[in-house]
Amino acid sequence: MGEEEQNIVEIMDEDGVATQCEVYDVIEFEGKSYALLLPLDEEDEEAELIVLEYIEEGDECYFQSIDDEDEFDKVCEYIQTLDVDEEEFEEE
Protein backbone atom coordinates (compact mmCIF):
# COMPACT_ATOMS: atom_id res chain seq x y z
CA MET A 1 0.00 0.00 0.00
CA GLY A 2 2.84 2.39 0.75
CA GLU A 3 4.38 1.92 -2.68
CA GLU A 4 1.04 2.56 -4.37
CA GLU A 5 0.59 5.81 -2.42
CA GLN A 6 4.00 6.97 -3.64
CA ASN A 7 2.79 6.57 -7.23
CA ILE A 8 0.07 9.19 -6.71
CA VAL A 9 0.95 12.83 -7.39
CA GLU A 10 -1.02 16.04 -7.61
CA ILE A 11 -0.33 18.39 -10.48
CA MET A 12 -1.62 21.91 -11.11
CA ASP A 13 -2.59 23.22 -14.51
CA GLU A 14 -2.05 26.80 -15.65
CA ASP A 15 -5.46 27.77 -14.19
CA GLY A 16 -4.51 26.47 -10.73
CA VAL A 17 -6.77 23.41 -10.95
CA ALA A 18 -5.30 20.41 -9.12
CA THR A 19 -5.50 16.91 -10.57
CA GLN A 20 -4.46 13.72 -8.83
CA CYS A 21 -2.59 11.34 -11.11
CA GLU A 22 -0.99 7.95 -10.97
CA VAL A 23 2.61 7.87 -12.18
CA TYR A 24 2.29 5.15 -14.80
CA ASP A 25 5.94 5.24 -15.85
CA VAL A 26 9.03 7.40 -16.23
CA ILE A 27 10.84 6.99 -19.54
CA GLU A 28 14.18 8.19 -20.88
CA PHE A 29 14.26 9.82 -24.30
CA GLU A 30 17.04 11.83 -25.93
CA GLY A 31 18.83 12.46 -22.62
CA LYS A 32 15.77 13.60 -20.66
CA SER A 33 13.24 11.89 -18.39
CA TYR A 34 9.51 12.10 -19.00
CA ALA A 35 6.68 11.08 -16.67
CA LEU A 36 3.57 9.37 -18.01
CA LEU A 37 0.67 10.27 -15.73
CA LEU A 38 -2.89 8.94 -15.64
CA PRO A 39 -5.54 11.22 -14.09
CA LEU A 40 -7.41 9.46 -11.25
CA ASP A 41 -10.54 11.60 -11.26
CA GLU A 42 -11.43 10.92 -14.89
CA GLU A 43 -14.97 9.62 -15.16
CA ASP A 44 -14.40 8.87 -18.83
CA GLU A 45 -13.21 5.32 -19.52
CA GLU A 46 -10.64 6.67 -21.96
CA ALA A 47 -8.42 8.71 -19.64
CA GLU A 48 -5.85 10.75 -21.52
CA LEU A 49 -2.23 10.22 -20.70
CA ILE A 50 -0.44 13.33 -19.42
CA VAL A 51 3.20 13.66 -20.47
CA LEU A 52 5.49 15.96 -18.48
CA GLU A 53 9.23 16.35 -18.22
CA TYR A 54 10.51 14.69 -15.02
CA ILE A 55 13.39 16.55 -13.39
CA GLU A 56 15.52 15.40 -10.45
CA GLU A 57 17.73 17.90 -8.67
CA GLY A 58 19.48 16.45 -5.65
CA ASP A 59 16.84 15.03 -3.30
CA GLU A 60 14.03 16.92 -5.05
CA CYS A 61 12.08 15.89 -8.12
CA TYR A 62 9.34 17.71 -9.97
CA PHE A 63 7.36 17.81 -13.20
CA GLN A 64 7.59 20.49 -15.86
CA SER A 65 5.41 21.04 -18.89
CA ILE A 66 6.97 20.53 -22.30
CA ASP A 67 6.67 23.94 -23.93
CA ASP A 68 8.53 23.11 -27.14
CA GLU A 69 5.94 21.67 -29.55
CA ASP A 70 8.54 19.75 -31.60
CA GLU A 71 9.96 18.14 -28.45
CA PHE A 72 6.46 17.22 -27.28
CA ASP A 73 5.59 15.68 -30.66
CA LYS A 74 8.83 13.63 -30.69
CA VAL A 75 8.18 12.32 -27.17
CA CYS A 76 4.59 11.39 -28.06
CA GLU A 77 5.76 9.56 -31.19
CA TYR A 78 8.31 7.66 -29.11
CA ILE A 79 5.68 6.72 -26.52
CA GLN A 80 3.49 5.28 -29.29
CA THR A 81 6.33 2.93 -30.24
CA LEU A 82 6.48 1.49 -26.72
CA ASP A 83 4.68 -1.74 -25.91
CA VAL A 84 1.87 -0.36 -23.73
CA ASP A 85 -1.02 -2.54 -22.60
CA GLU A 86 -4.11 -0.44 -23.37
CA GLU A 87 -6.17 -2.38 -20.80
CA GLU A 88 -4.00 -0.99 -18.01
CA PHE A 89 -5.45 2.46 -18.73
CA GLU A 90 -9.05 1.35 -18.22
CA GLU A 91 -10.62 2.05 -14.85
CA GLU A 92 -12.12 -0.88 -12.98
C-alpha distances in whole Angstrom, upper triangle without the diagonal:
4,5,5,6,9,10,11,15,18,21,25,28,31,32,29,27,23,21,17,16,14,15,16,18,20,23,27,30,33,32,29,26,24,21,21,19,18,19,16,19,22,23,25,24,25,23,25,23,24,25,25,26,23,25,24,27,26,23,23,22,22,23,27,29,31,35,37,37,38,35,33,35,35,31,31,33,31,28,30,31,28,26,24,23,24,22,18,20,20,18,18
4,5,5,6,9,10,13,16,20,23,26,30,31,28,26,22,20,17,16,14,14,16,17,19,22,25,29,32,30,27,24,23,20,20,18,19,19,17,20,23,25,27,26,27,24,25,23,23,24,24,24,21,23,21,23,23,19,19,19,20,21,25,27,30,33,35,36,37,34,32,34,34,30,30,33,31,28,30,31,28,27,25,24,25,24,20,21,22,21,21
4,5,5,7,9,12,16,19,23,25,29,30,27,26,22,20,16,14,12,11,13,14,15,19,22,25,28,27,24,21,20,17,17,16,16,18,16,20,22,24,26,25,25,22,23,21,21,21,21,22,19,20,19,22,21,18,18,17,18,19,23,25,27,31,33,33,34,31,29,31,31,27,27,30,27,24,27,28,24,24,21,21,22,21,18,19,21,19,20
4,5,5,7,11,14,17,21,23,27,28,25,23,20,17,13,12,9,10,11,13,15,19,22,25,28,27,25,21,19,16,15,14,14,15,13,16,18,21,22,21,22,19,20,18,19,20,20,21,19,21,20,23,23,20,19,18,18,19,22,24,26,30,32,32,33,30,28,30,30,26,26,28,26,23,25,26,23,22,20,19,20,19,15,16,17,16,16
4,5,5,9,12,15,18,21,25,26,23,21,17,15,11,11,9,10,13,14,16,20,23,26,29,28,25,21,20,16,16,14,14,14,12,15,18,20,22,22,23,20,21,19,19,20,20,21,18,20,19,22,22,19,18,16,17,17,21,23,26,29,31,32,33,30,28,30,30,27,27,29,28,25,27,29,25,25,22,22,22,21,18,18,19,17,18
4,5,8,11,14,18,21,24,25,22,21,17,15,12,11,9,9,11,12,14,17,20,23,26,25,22,18,17,14,15,13,14,15,14,17,19,22,24,23,23,20,21,18,18,18,17,18,15,17,16,18,18,15,14,13,14,15,19,21,23,27,29,30,31,28,26,28,28,24,25,28,26,23,26,27,24,24,21,22,23,22,18,18,20,19,20
4,7,10,13,16,19,22,24,21,20,16,14,10,8,5,5,8,9,11,15,18,21,24,23,20,16,15,11,11,10,10,12,11,15,17,20,21,20,20,17,17,15,14,15,15,16,14,16,16,19,19,17,15,13,13,14,17,19,21,24,27,27,28,25,23,25,25,21,21,24,23,20,22,24,20,21,18,18,19,19,15,15,17,16,18
4,7,10,14,16,20,21,18,16,13,10,7,6,5,6,9,12,13,17,20,23,26,25,21,18,16,12,12,9,9,9,9,12,14,17,19,19,19,15,16,14,13,15,15,16,14,17,17,20,21,18,16,14,13,13,16,18,20,24,26,27,28,26,23,25,26,22,22,25,24,21,23,25,22,23,20,20,20,19,16,15,17,15,17
4,6,10,13,17,18,15,14,10,8,6,5,6,7,11,12,13,17,19,22,25,23,20,17,14,11,11,9,10,9,10,12,15,18,20,20,20,16,16,14,12,13,12,14,12,14,15,18,19,17,14,12,10,10,13,15,18,21,24,24,26,24,21,24,25,21,21,25,24,21,23,25,23,24,21,22,21,21,18,17,19,17,20
4,7,10,13,14,11,10,6,5,4,6,9,10,13,15,16,19,22,23,26,25,21,18,16,13,13,10,11,9,10,11,14,17,19,20,20,16,16,14,12,14,13,15,14,16,17,19,21,18,15,13,11,10,13,14,17,20,23,24,26,24,21,24,25,22,22,25,25,22,25,27,25,26,23,24,23,23,20,18,20,18,21
4,7,10,11,9,8,6,5,6,7,10,11,14,16,16,18,21,22,24,23,20,17,14,12,12,10,11,10,11,12,14,18,19,20,19,16,15,13,10,12,10,12,12,14,16,18,20,19,15,13,10,8,10,11,14,16,19,20,23,21,18,21,23,20,20,23,23,21,23,26,24,26,23,24,23,24,21,19,21,20,23
4,7,8,5,5,4,6,9,11,14,15,18,19,19,21,23,24,26,25,22,19,17,15,15,13,14,12,14,14,15,19,20,22,21,17,16,15,12,13,12,14,15,16,18,20,22,21,18,15,12,10,10,11,14,15,19,20,23,21,19,22,24,21,21,25,25,23,25,28,27,29,26,27,26,27,24,21,23,22,25
4,5,5,5,7,8,11,12,16,16,19,20,20,22,23,24,25,25,22,20,17,15,16,13,14,12,15,14,15,18,19,21,20,16,15,14,11,13,12,14,16,17,20,22,25,24,20,18,14,11,11,9,13,13,17,17,21,19,17,20,22,20,19,23,24,22,24,27,27,28,26,27,25,27,24,21,23,23,26
4,6,7,10,12,15,16,19,20,22,23,22,24,25,25,26,26,23,22,19,18,18,17,18,16,19,18,18,22,22,25,23,20,18,17,14,15,14,16,17,19,22,23,26,25,22,19,16,13,12,10,13,12,16,17,20,20,17,20,23,21,21,24,26,24,26,29,29,31,29,30,28,30,28,25,27,26,30
4,6,9,11,15,17,21,22,24,25,25,27,29,29,30,30,26,25,22,21,21,19,19,17,19,17,18,21,21,24,23,20,19,19,16,18,17,19,21,22,25,26,29,28,24,22,18,16,15,14,17,16,20,20,24,23,21,23,26,24,24,27,29,27,29,32,31,33,31,32,30,31,29,26,27,26,29
4,6,10,13,15,19,20,23,24,24,26,28,29,30,30,26,24,22,20,20,18,18,16,17,16,18,20,22,24,24,20,19,19,16,18,16,19,20,21,23,24,26,25,22,20,16,15,14,14,17,17,21,22,26,24,22,25,27,25,25,28,29,27,29,32,32,33,30,32,30,31,28,25,27,26,28
4,7,10,13,17,18,21,23,23,26,28,28,30,30,26,24,21,19,19,16,16,13,14,12,14,17,18,21,20,17,17,17,15,17,16,19,20,21,24,25,28,26,23,20,17,15,15,15,18,19,22,23,26,25,22,25,27,25,24,28,28,26,28,31,30,31,28,29,27,28,26,22,23,22,25
4,7,10,13,15,18,20,21,23,26,27,29,29,25,22,20,17,17,13,13,10,11,10,13,16,18,20,20,16,16,16,13,16,15,18,18,20,21,23,25,24,20,18,15,14,15,15,18,19,23,23,26,25,22,25,27,24,23,27,27,25,27,30,28,30,26,27,25,26,23,20,21,20,23
4,6,10,12,15,17,18,21,24,25,28,28,24,21,18,15,14,10,10,7,8,7,9,13,15,17,16,13,13,13,11,14,14,17,17,19,21,23,25,24,20,18,15,13,15,14,18,19,23,23,25,24,21,23,25,22,21,25,25,22,24,27,25,26,23,23,22,22,19,17,18,16,19
4,7,10,12,15,17,20,23,25,28,27,23,20,17,14,13,9,8,6,6,7,10,13,15,16,16,13,13,13,11,14,14,17,16,19,20,23,24,22,19,17,14,13,16,16,19,21,24,25,27,25,22,24,26,22,21,25,25,22,24,26,24,25,21,22,20,20,17,15,16,15,17
4,6,9,12,13,16,20,21,25,24,21,17,14,11,9,6,5,4,5,8,10,13,14,15,14,11,11,10,9,11,12,15,14,17,19,21,23,21,19,16,14,12,14,15,17,20,23,23,25,22,19,22,23,19,18,22,21,18,20,23,21,21,18,18,17,17,14,12,14,13,16
4,6,9,11,15,18,20,24,23,20,17,14,10,9,6,5,6,7,10,12,15,16,15,15,11,12,10,10,12,13,15,14,17,18,21,23,21,18,16,14,13,16,17,19,22,24,24,26,23,20,22,23,19,18,21,20,17,19,21,19,19,15,16,15,15,12,11,13,12,14
4,6,8,11,14,17,20,20,17,13,11,7,6,5,7,9,10,14,15,18,18,18,17,13,13,10,10,10,11,12,11,14,15,18,20,18,16,13,12,11,14,15,17,20,22,22,24,21,18,20,20,17,16,19,18,15,17,19,16,17,14,15,15,16,12,12,15,15,17
4,7,10,14,16,20,20,17,13,11,8,5,5,6,10,11,15,15,18,18,16,15,12,12,9,10,10,12,14,13,16,17,21,23,21,19,16,15,14,16,17,18,21,23,22,23,20,18,19,19,15,15,17,16,12,15,16,13,13,11,11,12,13,9,9,12,13,16
4,6,10,13,16,16,14,10,8,6,5,7,10,13,15,18,18,21,21,19,18,15,14,11,11,10,11,12,11,14,15,19,20,19,18,15,14,13,15,16,17,20,21,21,22,18,17,18,17,14,14,16,14,11,14,15,12,12,10,12,14,15,12,12,16,17,19
4,7,10,13,13,10,7,5,4,6,9,12,15,17,21,21,24,24,23,20,18,16,12,12,10,10,9,8,11,12,16,17,17,16,12,12,11,13,14,15,18,19,20,20,16,15,17,16,12,13,15,13,11,14,15,12,14,13,16,17,19,16,16,19,20,23
4,7,10,10,8,6,5,6,8,11,14,18,20,23,23,26,25,24,22,19,17,14,13,10,10,10,9,12,13,17,19,19,18,15,14,13,14,15,14,18,18,18,18,14,14,15,13,10,11,13,10,9,12,12,10,12,12,16,17,19,17,17,21,23,25
4,7,7,6,5,6,9,11,15,18,21,24,27,26,30,29,28,25,23,20,17,16,12,12,10,9,11,13,16,18,19,18,15,15,14,15,16,14,18,17,18,17,13,13,15,12,10,12,13,10,10,14,13,12,15,15,19,20,23,21,21,24,26,29
4,6,5,6,7,11,12,16,19,22,25,28,27,31,29,28,25,23,20,17,16,12,12,10,11,13,15,18,20,22,21,17,17,15,15,15,13,16,15,15,14,10,11,12,9,7,10,11,8,9,13,12,12,15,16,20,21,24,22,22,26,28,31
4,6,8,10,14,16,19,23,26,29,31,31,34,32,32,28,26,23,20,19,15,14,12,13,14,16,18,21,23,22,19,19,17,16,16,14,16,14,15,13,10,12,13,10,9,13,13,10,12,15,15,15,18,20,23,25,28,26,25,29,31,34
4,7,10,14,16,20,23,26,29,31,31,35,34,33,30,28,25,21,20,16,14,11,11,11,13,15,17,20,19,16,17,16,15,16,14,17,15,17,15,12,14,16,13,12,15,16,13,15,18,17,17,20,21,25,26,29,27,27,30,32,35
4,7,10,13,16,20,22,25,28,28,31,31,30,27,25,22,18,16,13,11,8,8,8,10,13,16,17,16,13,13,12,12,13,11,14,14,16,14,11,12,14,12,10,14,15,13,14,17,17,16,20,20,23,24,27,25,24,28,29,32
4,7,10,13,17,19,22,25,25,28,28,27,25,22,19,16,14,10,9,6,5,7,9,12,15,16,14,11,11,10,11,12,11,15,15,17,16,12,12,15,13,10,13,15,13,12,16,16,15,18,18,21,22,24,22,21,25,26,29
4,7,10,13,16,19,21,21,25,24,24,21,18,16,12,10,7,6,4,5,8,11,14,17,18,15,12,11,8,9,10,9,13,14,15,15,11,10,13,12,8,10,13,11,10,14,15,13,16,15,18,19,21,19,18,21,23,26
4,6,10,12,15,18,18,22,21,21,19,16,13,10,8,6,5,6,6,9,12,15,18,17,15,11,10,8,9,10,11,15,16,17,17,14,12,15,14,11,12,15,13,11,14,16,14,16,14,17,17,19,16,15,19,20,23
4,7,10,13,16,15,19,18,17,15,12,10,6,6,5,7,9,9,13,15,19,21,21,18,15,13,10,12,12,12,16,17,17,18,15,12,14,14,11,10,13,12,9,12,14,12,14,11,14,14,16,13,11,15,16,19
4,6,9,12,12,16,15,15,13,10,9,6,5,6,8,11,11,14,17,20,22,21,18,15,13,10,12,12,14,17,19,19,20,18,15,17,17,14,13,16,16,12,15,17,15,16,13,15,14,15,12,10,13,14,17
4,6,9,9,12,12,12,10,7,7,5,6,9,11,14,15,18,20,24,26,24,21,18,16,14,16,15,17,20,22,21,22,20,17,19,20,16,15,18,18,14,16,18,16,17,13,14,12,13,10,8,10,10,14
4,6,6,10,10,11,10,7,7,7,8,11,13,16,16,20,22,25,27,25,22,19,17,15,16,15,18,20,23,22,24,22,19,20,22,19,17,21,21,17,19,22,20,20,17,17,15,15,13,10,11,11,14
4,6,9,10,11,12,8,10,11,11,15,16,19,19,22,24,27,28,26,24,21,19,17,19,19,21,24,26,26,28,26,23,24,26,22,21,24,24,20,21,24,22,22,18,18,16,15,13,10,11,9,11
4,6,9,11,12,9,11,13,13,17,18,21,22,25,26,29,31,29,26,23,21,19,21,20,23,25,27,27,29,28,24,26,28,25,23,26,26,23,24,27,25,25,21,20,18,17,16,13,12,10,13
4,5,7,8,6,9,11,12,16,18,22,22,25,28,31,33,31,28,25,22,20,21,20,22,24,26,25,27,26,23,24,26,23,21,24,25,21,21,25,23,23,20,19,16,15,14,11,10,9,12
4,6,9,8,11,14,16,19,22,25,26,29,31,34,36,34,32,29,26,24,25,24,26,27,30,28,30,30,26,26,29,26,23,26,27,24,24,27,26,25,21,20,17,16,16,12,11,9,11
4,5,6,9,12,15,18,21,25,26,29,32,35,37,35,33,29,27,24,25,23,25,26,28,26,28,28,24,24,27,24,21,24,25,22,21,24,24,23,19,18,15,14,14,11,9,9,12
4,6,9,12,15,18,22,25,26,30,32,35,37,35,33,30,27,25,26,24,25,28,29,27,29,28,24,24,26,24,21,23,24,20,19,22,21,20,17,15,11,11,11,8,6,6,9
4,6,9,12,16,19,22,24,27,30,33,36,34,32,28,26,23,24,22,22,25,26,24,25,24,21,21,22,20,17,19,20,17,16,19,19,18,14,13,10,10,11,7,7,8,12
4,6,9,13,16,19,20,24,26,30,32,31,28,25,22,19,20,19,20,22,23,22,24,22,19,19,21,19,16,18,19,16,16,19,18,18,14,14,11,11,11,7,8,9,12
4,6,10,13,16,18,22,25,28,30,29,27,23,20,17,18,15,16,18,20,18,20,19,15,15,18,15,12,15,16,13,13,17,16,17,14,14,11,13,12,9,10,12,16
4,6,10,13,15,18,21,25,27,26,24,20,17,14,15,13,14,17,18,17,18,16,13,14,15,12,10,13,14,10,11,15,14,15,12,13,11,13,12,9,11,13,17
4,7,10,12,15,18,22,24,24,21,17,14,11,11,10,11,14,15,15,16,15,11,13,15,12,10,14,14,11,13,16,16,17,15,16,15,17,15,12,15,16,19
4,7,9,13,16,19,22,22,19,15,13,9,9,8,8,11,13,12,14,11,8,11,12,8,8,12,12,10,12,15,14,16,14,17,16,19,16,14,18,19,22
4,6,9,13,16,19,19,16,12,10,6,6,5,6,10,12,12,14,11,9,12,13,10,11,14,14,12,15,18,17,19,18,20,20,22,19,17,21,22,25
4,6,10,13,16,17,14,11,8,6,5,6,6,10,11,13,14,10,10,13,13,10,12,15,14,13,17,18,17,20,19,22,22,24,22,20,24,25,28
4,7,10,13,13,11,7,6,5,7,9,10,13,15,17,17,14,13,16,16,13,15,18,16,15,18,20,18,21,19,22,23,25,22,20,24,25,28
4,7,10,11,8,5,5,6,7,11,12,15,16,19,19,16,16,19,18,15,18,21,19,18,22,23,21,24,23,26,26,28,25,24,28,28,31
4,6,7,6,4,7,9,11,14,15,18,20,22,23,19,19,23,21,19,21,24,21,21,25,25,23,26,25,27,28,30,27,26,29,30,32
4,6,5,6,9,11,13,16,18,20,21,24,25,21,22,25,24,22,24,27,25,24,28,29,27,29,28,31,32,34,30,30,33,33,36
4,6,8,11,14,16,20,21,24,25,28,28,25,25,29,27,25,27,30,27,27,31,31,29,31,30,33,34,35,32,31,35,35,37
4,7,10,14,17,20,22,25,27,29,30,26,26,30,29,26,28,31,28,27,31,31,29,31,30,32,33,34,30,30,33,32,34
4,7,11,13,17,19,21,24,26,27,24,23,27,26,23,25,28,26,25,29,30,28,30,28,30,31,32,29,28,31,30,33
4,7,10,14,16,19,21,23,24,21,20,23,23,20,22,25,23,22,25,26,24,26,25,27,28,29,25,25,28,27,30
4,7,10,13,16,18,20,22,18,18,21,21,18,20,23,22,20,24,25,23,26,24,26,26,28,24,23,26,26,29
4,7,10,12,15,17,19,15,14,18,18,15,16,20,19,17,21,23,21,23,22,24,24,25,22,21,24,24,27
4,6,9,12,14,16,13,12,16,16,14,16,19,18,18,21,23,22,25,23,25,25,27,24,22,25,26,29
4,6,9,11,13,11,9,13,14,12,13,17,17,16,19,21,21,24,22,25,24,26,24,22,24,25,29
4,6,7,9,7,6,10,11,10,11,14,15,14,17,19,20,23,22,24,24,26,25,22,25,27,30
4,6,9,8,8,11,13,12,13,16,17,17,20,22,23,26,25,28,27,29,28,25,28,29,33
4,6,5,6,9,10,11,12,14,16,17,19,21,22,25,25,28,27,30,29,26,29,31,35
4,5,5,6,9,10,10,12,14,15,17,19,20,24,23,26,25,28,27,25,28,30,33
4,5,5,6,9,10,11,12,14,15,17,19,23,23,26,25,29,28,26,29,31,35
4,5,5,6,9,10,11,12,14,16,17,21,21,24,24,27,26,24,27,29,33
4,5,5,6,9,10,11,12,15,16,19,19,22,21,24,23,21,24,26,30
4,5,5,6,9,10,11,13,15,18,18,21,20,24,23,21,24,26,30
4,5,5,6,9,10,11,13,17,17,21,20,24,23,22,25,28,31
4,5,5,6,9,10,11,15,15,18,18,22,20,19,22,25,28
4,5,5,6,9,10,13,13,16,15,19,18,16,20,22,26
4,5,5,7,9,13,13,16,16,20,19,18,21,24,28
4,5,5,7,11,12,15,16,19,19,18,21,24,27
4,5,5,9,9,12,13,16,15,14,18,21,24
4,5,8,8,11,11,15,15,14,17,20,23
4,7,9,12,13,17,16,16,20,23,26
4,6,9,11,14,14,14,18,21,23
4,7,9,12,12,13,16,19,21
4,6,9,8,9,12,16,18
4,5,6,8,10,13,15
4,5,6,7,11,13
4,5,5,9,10
4,6,8,10
4,6,9
4,6
4
